[in-house]
Amino acid sequence: MKRMSLLLCSLVAGFILYGTPAHAAVVIGTDNGWSFSTDGLVNMFAAYETGDAKPGFGTGIRRGGTIVDDQEGYRERIGLVPGIIAFNIKAPTIGGLDMAARIGFYPTYDAKDVGKSKNSFGNQIDLREIFFTVDGNFGQMLVGKTLSQFQGQNLLTDMTVWGYGAQGALDGGGTPLGRIGYGYVYPQFNAQIRYTSPAYNGVKVSLGLYDPSVIAGATAKAEETKLPRFEGELSYAGTFEGGSFKAWLSGVWQEAEFSSGSGFDGTVEASGIAGGVQILYRGFDLVLSGFDNTAIGSVLMLDTDALDAAGKERDSQGFIAQLMYGFDNRFGKTKFGVSYGGNYMDETSRDKADRLAGTEVQIEEQTLWVFGVYHDINPNLKVMAEVMLTENSWFDNEDQNTELFTVGTFFVW
């Protein structure tokens, strides 16, 4: 009944390049071929959520996953994409080289680690982007920090990028989850050196060396990194009568060693493959994407539950199926969308032993339905409404369901 009520409410109520708006930047000044511009956005959402209590809460059993305790209450929060204020500098073309730089700040107004406290000491200005590019007939070199390639397109084609998605902890700070943990693992913004080839008949190849991460679980953490992380992407884009399409395939590999005195021995390897296709045809927008990982984790890439309590790699998989339809009208442009997907974890032998001992139970599945209406009043002002239905299941056959209704707005420049 709660789910049906929220769905009816939504019917009645009824950018991205590396996390930045797709609209033209505001040019502040030019001089001798140099240009300086800014772009960004501000957004806010009102969210009401109901749901089950977390199974076994208060029993001493530690449970993996993204939802905690009871889920019922109202919040006013930033969306999946936080606020953005970015500055772009472009140099004059010299010797056939186009050089540019970008610095992007991503502020939130949800107190991180404070939740619903009235204090704002935990608010943050996240320096997610600071990079420069050099373009020429050879392709492009990118040096600095921006969104990673592996599962990057899986995130950017998710319709909740312009929305809210799953909430995570009701009293949490920062941003909500979108589909993080419910169709992809968050790629993170990382330091990198990346080469992208020119397009050959619609085909591009991109390869990058990345600042390596720890590969971690709740208790095990492999911290010694002697090689960079390697990520790459192969993409293909084209057009046909009445529409266009793009397809992509990305991969990742990294290893890390346990430090002496950690209680664990040896080396762990993280690897994964992800891909998808997007088809645009006469107002319809179809996206199918998925991934298969080892030691990547279920929510935040590499950092949280990539390893079990014995320091062994966990496997995970996930997918998204999404359909949107948009049309122009006298009030602006409106899109309706529906998507379903989830993340699925395999249970290791140590996970099974901990479950049978009654000490810790890992998440098995996290699935999410999203029903959304997204309306552009004009190119700078957006409003939207979403309904999210989540189901989390653990390996001991316990589960938890939540229902979430949000309305939000964006100002984009």
C-alpha positions in Angstrom: 0.0 0.0 0.0 2.8 2.4 0.9 4.5 1.7 -2.4 1.3 2.2 -4.4 0.6 5.5 -2.6 4.0 6.8 -3.4 3.7 5.7 -7.0 0.4 7.5 -7.4 1.9 10.6 -5.8 4.7 10.6 -8.4 2.2 10.3 -11.3 0.2 13.2 -10.0 3.3 15.2 -9.4 4.0 14.2 -12.7 25.4 17.0 -18.1 26.9 15.6 -18.0 30.5 15.2 -19.0 32.4 13.9 -16.0 29.8 15.3 -13.6 29.5 18.8 -15.2 26.5 20.6 -16.8 26.0 20.1 -20.5 25.1 23.8 -21.0 27.4 26.4 -22.4 29.7 28.0 -19.9 29.4 31.7 -19.0 32.4 33.4 -20.6 33.8 36.0 -18.3 36.6 37.3 -20.4 38.9 36.8 -23.4 42.3 38.3 -24.2 44.8 37.4 -27.0 43.2 34.0 -27.6 42.9 33.2 -23.9 39.4 32.6 -22.5 38.1 32.2 -18.9 34.6 30.9 -18.2 32.5 29.4 -15.4 29.7 26.8 -15.2 27.9 25.1 -12.4 24.6 24.3 -10.7 22.7 24.6 -7.4 20.0 22.0 -6.5 17.8 20.9 -3.6 15.4 18.0 -3.0 12.7 17.4 -0.4 12.6 13.7 0.4 10.1 11.5 2.4 11.0 7.9 3.1 9.3 5.0 4.8 10.6 1.4 5.2 11.3 -1.6 7.3 13.7 -1.7 10.2 17.0 -3.2 9.4 16.8 -7.0 10.2 18.5 -8.0 13.4 19.2 -4.4 14.4 20.4 -4.3 18.0 21.3 -8.0 18.1 25.0 -7.6 17.7 25.1 -9.1 14.2 27.0 -6.8 11.9 25.3 -6.5 8.5 26.8 -5.2 5.2 25.0 -3.0 2.9 23.9 0.7 2.6 20.7 1.0 4.6 20.8 1.2 8.4 18.2 1.2 11.3 14.6 2.4 10.7 13.9 4.4 7.6 11.0 6.8 8.1 11.3 10.5 8.0 11.6 13.7 6.0 14.8 15.4 4.7 15.9 18.4 2.6 19.1 17.5 0.9 21.3 18.0 -2.1 20.8 15.6 -5.0 23.2 12.9 -6.3 25.2 15.6 -8.0 26.1 18.2 -5.4 26.4 21.9 -6.1 29.1 22.8 -8.6 31.1 25.9 -9.3 33.8 25.3 -11.9 36.3 27.5 -13.7 37.7 26.8 -17.1 40.8 28.3 -18.7 41.6 27.9 -22.4 44.9 28.9 -24.0 45.4 30.1 -27.6 46.2 27.4 -30.1 49.9 27.1 -30.4 51.7 24.7 -32.8 48.4 22.8 -33.4 47.9 22.1 -29.7 44.7 23.2 -27.9 45.4 23.5 -24.1 42.8 24.0 -21.4 42.3 23.5 -17.7 39.4 23.0 -15.3 39.0 23.4 -11.6 35.6 22.2 -10.2 34.4 22.6 -6.6 31.5 20.4 -5.5 30.0 21.8 -2.3 27.2 20.2 -0.2 25.1 21.6 2.5 24.3 18.3 4.3 26.5 18.1 7.4 28.8 15.2 6.7 29.1 12.8 9.6 26.6 15.0 11.5 23.4 14.0 9.7 20.4 16.0 10.9 22.3 18.0 13.5 21.7 21.8 13.2 25.5 22.3 13.1 27.1 22.7 9.7 30.7 22.0 10.7 30.8 18.8 8.6 29.8 20.6 5.3 32.5 20.2 2.7 33.7 21.8 -0.5 34.9 18.8 -2.5 37.6 19.5 -5.0 36.5 16.8 -7.4 38.0 18.2 -10.6 41.4 19.7 -11.2 43.0 18.8 -14.5 44.3 20.1 -17.8 44.0 18.7 -21.3 46.2 18.9 -24.4 44.4 18.2 -27.7 45.8 17.7 -31.1 45.6 15.5 -34.2 47.0 12.7 -32.0 44.0 12.8 -29.7 43.9 14.1 -26.1 46.1 13.8 -23.0 44.4 14.5 -19.7 46.5 15.1 -16.5 44.9 15.6 -13.1 41.9 14.6 -11.1 38.4 13.8 -12.6 35.9 11.0 -12.8 37.4 7.6 -13.4 36.8 5.6 -16.6 35.8 2.2 -15.1 31.9 2.3 -14.7 32.0 6.1 -15.4 29.6 5.8 -18.4 27.4 3.5 -16.4 27.0 6.3 -13.9 26.7 9.2 -16.4 23.9 7.5 -18.4 21.9 6.9 -15.2 18.8 9.1 -15.1 19.1 9.8 -11.4 22.2 11.9 -12.1 19.6 14.7 -12.6 17.8 13.4 -9.5 18.1 11.7 -6.1 17.9 8.0 -6.3 18.4 5.8 -3.2 18.9 7.7 0.0 21.2 5.5 2.0 21.1 6.3 5.7 18.2 8.6 6.5 20.3 10.8 8.8 23.4 10.7 6.6 25.3 13.7 5.3 26.8 14.4 1.9 24.8 13.4 -1.1 22.2 10.5 -1.5 23.2 7.5 -3.5 21.5 7.7 -6.9 22.1 4.2 -8.1 25.5 3.8 -6.3 25.2 0.2 -5.0 22.1 -0.4 -7.0 23.4 -0.8 -10.6 27.0 0.3 -10.5 29.8 0.8 -8.0 30.8 4.5 -7.6 33.9 5.2 -9.8 35.3 7.9 -7.6 37.2 11.0 -8.8 40.8 10.1 -9.0 44.2 11.5 -10.0 45.1 10.1 -13.4 47.2 10.4 -16.6 44.9 9.5 -19.5 45.2 9.3 -23.3 42.2 9.3 -25.6 42.6 8.5 -29.3 40.8 10.5 -32.1 37.6 8.9 -33.3 38.1 6.5 -36.1 34.7 5.7 -37.8 33.1 6.4 -34.4 35.6 4.2 -32.4 37.7 5.7 -29.6 40.2 4.1 -27.2 41.1 5.6 -23.9 43.8 4.3 -21.5 44.8 5.7 -18.1 47.3 5.3 -15.2 45.6 6.1 -11.9 46.7 6.8 -8.4 46.2 3.4 -6.7 43.8 2.9 -3.8 43.9 0.6 -0.8 41.9 -2.5 -1.4 39.8 -2.9 1.8 37.2 -4.8 3.7 35.7 -4.2 7.1 38.8 -5.6 8.9 41.3 -6.5 6.1 43.1 -3.7 4.3 45.8 -4.1 1.6 47.7 -0.8 1.7 51.0 -1.2 -0.1 50.7 -0.2 -3.7 53.8 -0.5 -5.9 52.1 -0.1 -9.3 49.5 2.3 -10.7 45.9 1.3 -11.2 45.2 0.7 -14.9 41.8 1.7 -16.4 40.7 1.8 -20.0 37.6 2.2 -22.2 36.7 1.3 -25.8 33.7 3.2 -27.1 31.7 3.4 -30.4 29.2 6.1 -31.4 27.1 6.5 -34.5 23.8 7.7 -36.0 21.0 6.1 -37.9 17.8 7.5 -39.4 15.8 9.2 -36.6 18.3 8.5 -33.9 21.8 7.8 -32.5 23.6 5.3 -30.3 26.8 4.8 -28.3 28.3 1.6 -26.8 31.2 1.3 -24.4 33.3 -1.3 -22.7 35.6 -0.4 -19.7 38.0 -2.3 -17.6 40.2 -2.0 -14.5 43.1 -3.8 -12.8 45.1 -3.1 -9.6 47.0 -5.0 -7.0 48.0 -4.2 -3.4 49.9 -6.0 -0.7 49.2 -6.4 3.0 51.7 -4.6 5.2 53.8 -6.4 7.7 52.1 -6.6 11.1 48.6 -6.3 9.5 47.8 -9.9 10.3 47.4 -10.8 6.6 49.8 -12.0 4.1 50.2 -11.8 0.3 48.9 -9.8 -2.5 45.3 -9.1 -3.6 44.1 -8.2 -7.1 41.2 -6.1 -8.1 39.8 -6.4 -11.6 36.6 -5.8 -13.4 34.8 -5.2 -16.7 31.8 -3.0 -17.4 29.9 -1.9 -20.4 26.6 -0.7 -21.9 24.7 0.7 -24.8 22.5 3.8 -25.1 20.0 4.2 -28.0 18.2 7.5 -28.7 15.3 7.3 -31.1 12.5 9.9 -31.7 12.2 10.9 -28.1 13.0 7.5 -26.6 16.2 6.9 -24.6 17.1 3.3 -23.8 20.1 2.4 -21.6 21.3 -1.1 -20.8 24.5 -1.4 -18.7 26.3 -3.8 -16.4 29.5 -4.9 -14.7 31.4 -7.9 -13.2 34.0 -7.2 -10.5 36.5 -9.0 -8.3 37.7 -7.1 -5.2 35.9 -3.9 -6.3 33.1 -4.0 -3.7 29.4 -3.3 -3.8 29.1 0.5 -3.2 32.4 2.5 -3.1 35.0 1.2 -5.4 37.8 -0.7 -3.6 37.3 1.1 -0.3 34.7 -0.7 1.8 33.8 -4.4 1.3 36.1 -5.5 -1.5 37.7 -8.1 0.8 36.3 -10.5 3.4 37.5 -10.9 7.0 40.2 -13.3 5.8 41.6 -10.8 3.3 40.2 -12.7 0.3 38.7 -11.0 -2.8 34.9 -10.8 -3.1 33.1 -10.9 -6.4 30.2 -8.7 -7.4 28.0 -8.0 -10.4 25.3 -5.5 -11.3 23.1 -4.1 -14.1 20.7 -1.3 -15.1 17.8 -1.4 -17.5 16.4 2.1 -18.2 13.8 3.7 -20.6 13.0 7.4 -20.9 10.7 9.3 -23.2 10.9 13.1 -23.7 8.9 15.6 -25.6 8.7 19.4 -26.1 5.6 21.2 -24.9 4.4 24.7 -24.3 5.7 24.5 -20.7 9.2 23.4 -21.7 10.6 19.9 -22.2 9.4 16.9 -20.2 10.9 13.4 -19.8 9.3 10.4 -18.1 11.6 7.6 -17.1 11.6 4.2 -15.4 14.6 2.0 -14.5 15.4 -1.1 -12.6 18.7 -2.6 -11.5 20.8 -3.8 -8.7 24.1 -5.0 -7.3 24.8 -8.6 -6.4 27.5 -10.0 -4.1 29.0 -13.5 -4.0 29.5 -15.1 -0.5 33.1 -16.3 0.2 33.8 -19.3 2.4 34.8 -16.9 5.3 31.6 -14.9 4.8 29.6 -18.2 5.1 31.5 -19.2 8.3 30.9 -15.8 9.9 27.2 -16.0 9.0 26.8 -19.5 10.5 28.6 -18.3 13.6 26.1 -15.4 14.0 28.7 -12.6 14.0 28.4 -11.0 10.5 26.1 -11.3 7.5 27.0 -9.8 4.1 24.6 -8.2 1.7 23.5 -10.5 -1.1 21.4 -8.2 -3.3 20.5 -4.5 -3.4 17.8 -3.7 -6.1 16.1 -0.5 -6.9 13.1 0.7 -9.0 13.1 4.3 -10.0 10.0 6.1 -11.5 10.8 9.7 -12.5 9.5 12.9 -14.2 12.1 15.4 -15.2 11.0 18.8 -16.6 13.1 21.6 -18.1 11.2 24.9 -17.6 14.0 26.5 -19.6 17.7 25.6 -20.2 18.6 26.9 -16.8 15.8 25.8 -14.6 14.7 22.2 -13.9 12.2 20.5 -11.7 11.7 16.8 -11.1 9.9 14.1 -9.0 11.0 10.6 -8.3 9.8 7.5 -6.6 12.3 4.9 -5.4 11.5 1.4 -4.2 14.5 -0.5 -2.8 14.9 -4.0 -1.6 18.0 -5.2 0.3 18.6 -8.9 0.9 21.2 -10.6 3.0 22.6 -14.1 2.9 20.6 -15.2 5.9 17.4 -14.7 3.9 16.5 -11.5 5.8 15.5 -8.4 3.8 14.5 -4.8 4.0 12.3 -2.7 1.8 12.0 1.1 1.6 9.8 3.6 -0.3 11.1 7.1 -1.1 9.4 10.0 -2.7 11.3 13.2 -3.7 10.8 16.5 -5.5 13.6 18.7 -6.5 14.9 21.6 -8.6 18.1 22.7 -10.3 19.4 26.1 -11.4 22.1 25.5 -14.0 24.5 27.9 -15.7 
